[in-house]
Amino acid sequence: MSHSVELIDVEQAFGDVKAVHHFSAHIAGGEFFSILGPSGCGKTTLLRLIAGFTEPTKGRVRIGDKDMAGIPADRRPTAMIFQSLALFPLMPVWENIAFGLEARGVAKAQRRKRAEELLDLIALPGYGDRMVHELSGGQRQRVAIARALAVEPQVLLLDEPLSALDLKLRQHMRAELRALQKRTGVTFIYITHDQSEALAMSDRVAVMSAGILQQIATPQELYANPATPFTARFVGETNDLTGTLRGLEAGLATIATTAGRFTGRTGLGLEDGGRATIFIRPESMSLSRIEMPNSLSAKAVSLEYEGAVAILRAVSDHGQELLATIPNRNLADAPQPGEQIWLSFAPQEALVLADA
Amino acid sequence: MREMIRRFGPGLGGFFLALVALWIIGMVLAPNLMMLNFSLKPNLFPADIGGPKDVYTVSNYTALFGDSVHRSIFLKTVWGSALVMLATLAITYPLAFWMAKVASLRGARAMLTLLIIPFWINEVLRTLAWFIILSFNGPLNAFLLGLGLIDAPVRWQGDFGVLAGMVYAYILFMLFPIYNSISTLETAQLEAAKNLGASGLRIHWRIVIPHAKAGIATGCVFTFMLAAGSYVAPALLGSPGSRWFTEIIYNWFFEGGNWNRGAAYALILLVLCMAVVMVTLKLFRVNLADVAK
C-alpha cells in the first residue's frame, strides 16, 4: 500500500494574502483524490505544499505518517506532473523518463532498460530516442507521466495535466489515468477546475473556494448532498431559489421565496427564520401544464438538443432563469419557446442550505 | 539582398546596400589588407620604399617566435585572457542565475542598477580607481592589515591587478548574455528536476547550463576578445612582469616606429582571437548566428 497524505490545519500566506486557510484532509494510501475549485482558489498552492516547493505558514503535512517539515522537494516520496509538463526539451525522451533515476545514481544501462519498460507501459515503445518536440500533445502527456512514475513515487501529484489537450484526448486520458492509478496503486492527488474530470476519476473530491475547504466527499455524495451553496453551484448545474426558512420538520425544510413556498431536504446549518437557498438539479425538474405542489410558473425560452437529453431554458414569472433536462423519450412533449409551463420537483430531490 | 530591394525599392534599397558595402570595404577590409601588406614588408627608410630592398618577407612574423620575451608575453596574454574569461564566468554565472531565477523582480533590478552605475564612469577612471585600491599603501592593504589577515602589505598590482581590473571591466559583457538565456528557461523545469530528486549541481549541469550554453559561449567569446585586446588595465594595473601583448604592439607602432612589425603582431593577435571564437563555438556546439542574437 502506498503512503497516505495528511494535511493538518494547513495554512499558507503570501505576504498579507492567505492562499489557503485551515485546510485539513486525510488522503488514504492508494486513493485517487481530487482537489476541485475555480482557478485562483489555492489548489495549486496546496499541491506545492505537499511536493515541498513551499513550506506551510502554519499546520503540518504528513506523508506516510512522517512529518514533512524541513524536508525539501528532492527528498520527498512524491512526484509531480506539472500543468506545463516541464519536460526537458534538450534531452531525448528516454533521458527525460530516466532523469529521476540518473539523480539517484542508477547506472546508464539500467536507466535505459527501465525507460524502455516505462515506454511500453505508456504505449510508446521505440520512442526513446525521439526529442520531446517531435511528440504530439498526448504523447508528451504520457512521457510526463512515465517520468514521474520512474522514481516509483508513493504519491503522484497532478496539476491540471489534461488542461492543454483537446476534448476527445482529454476523455481518453482520463480513463487511462484512472486505469494507471488502479494498476500502480500509487496515491494520486489530482488538481482540476473541471468538475466532470474530478467526478469521473476520483474516489473522493475536495472542493475548494477562495482558499477555504468546502467539502470532502465521494463524487456521488458531492453531487447529491453538497454541504455548502458554493459546492451546490460549482459541481454540476443547479437551479437555486433564495428565501427565508419557514419551518423544519422530519428532515424537510420549507422556505418562503418571492416565487412562493418550496419544500426540500434539510441541509447543514439551517436555522428557522434564517436566510436559506433551495437547490434543485435540472434533471429533478418535471414539466407540467398545470400547477402542482412545489412548482414554479415559468415561460419556456429555448430548447437545446444534446442527444441523450435536451436542456430546457425557462424564465420564471419573477424573472429567474431556470434549467430543466428533458429526456429524449419525452421530447415530443417539450414546450415551444414562449409557452407558459409549470416546473415542479419532489421535496426529496431538492436540498435546502443556509446562506453563508 | 533581393528582399531589401523589394521592400525599399531600387533607390533606397540600393543606397542601404552601398552603405553596408562601404562599411565593410572601407572600414574592415581595406585597413586589414593594408595592415597585411605592411606586415609582409621589412621596416625601411622612406628613401628605400619602392627600391630593391622593398620585397615581401615573413620575417616580421618569425620575429615574434624568435624573440623569447615577446613570445612569452604573447603566450601569457593568451592564457591570461583565458583566465580572465574563466574567472568572469565563475563570478557571473551564479549571479546571473540568482538574478534570473531566485531574486525577486525588485532584487534583480537593484542588482542590475548597482552593476551598471559604475559603467557611467569612463573606463580609464574606473581602472584608476582599482589602481588606488590595489596600491601598496592603498585601502585594500590597510583594510587587510587592520583585520590582521596579513602581516605586511601585499603587492597586488601586477598579475592579480590585471586580472581583477579586467574581470571588473568585462563582467557585464558576460552577465547580459547569460542572464538573458537563463531568463528564458521555464522555472517549472527546475522544479521538475528537483522534484525528481536532482541535486542543485545536477540541475545546473543537466538543465540550466545546456539551456544557457549559447549565452555562456557568447559571454566567453566577448570576454576573451576584450581581454586579449585590452590596453588600459594592463598598462595601469600591471607591472613590468605582467606586460600584455597589446602593449608590445603599441610600442612597435608608436615608440619603436616599426609599423611593419606592429602590423604583423596585431594580425597574429587577430588570428588568435578568431581561432578562440571558432574553437569556443565548436566546443559549445553553437553557431555564429546564435551568438549574434
HADDOCK unambig.tbl for C-alpha pairs under 7 A between the chains (distance, minus, plus):
assign (segid A and resid 73 and name CA) (segid B and resid 194 and name CA) 6.37 0.50 0.50
assign (segid A and resid 73 and name CA) (segid B and resid 195 and name CA) 5.37 0.50 0.50
assign (segid A and resid 74 and name CA) (segid B and resid 194 and name CA) 5.05 0.50 0.50
assign (segid A and resid 74 and name CA) (segid B and resid 195 and name CA) 4.99 0.50 0.50
assign (segid A and resid 74 and name CA) (segid B and resid 196 and name CA) 6.27 0.50 0.50
assign (segid A and resid 74 and name CA) (segid B and resid 197 and name CA) 4.01 0.50 0.50
assign (segid A and resid 74 and name CA) (segid B and resid 198 and name CA) 6.41 0.50 0.50
assign (segid A and resid 75 and name CA) (segid B and resid 197 and name CA) 6.27 0.50 0.50
assign (segid A and resid 79 and name CA) (segid B and resid 195 and name CA) 6.03 0.50 0.50
assign (segid A and resid 79 and name CA) (segid B and resid 196 and name CA) 6.40 0.50 0.50
assign (segid A and resid 80 and name CA) (segid B and resid 195 and name CA) 6.77 0.50 0.50
assign (segid A and resid 86 and name CA) (segid B and resid 188 and name CA) 5.62 0.50 0.50
assign (segid A and resid 86 and name CA) (segid B and resid 189 and name CA) 4.87 0.50 0.50
assign (segid A and resid 86 and name CA) (segid B and resid 192 and name CA) 6.52 0.50 0.50
assign (segid A and resid 87 and name CA) (segid B and resid 189 and name CA) 6.80 0.50 0.50
assign (segid A and resid 88 and name CA) (segid B and resid 189 and name CA) 6.78 0.50 0.50
assign (segid A and resid 100 and name CA) (segid B and resid 196 and name CA) 4.70 0.50 0.50
assign (segid A and resid 100 and name CA) (segid B and resid 197 and name CA) 6.04 0.50 0.50
assign (segid A and resid 100 and name CA) (segid B and resid 198 and name CA) 6.90 0.50 0.50
assign (segid A and resid 103 and name CA) (segid B and resid 197 and name CA) 5.91 0.50 0.50
assign (segid A and resid 103 and name CA) (segid B and resid 198 and name CA) 4.78 0.50 0.50
assign (segid A and resid 151 and name CA) (segid B and resid 196 and name CA) 6.98 0.50 0.50
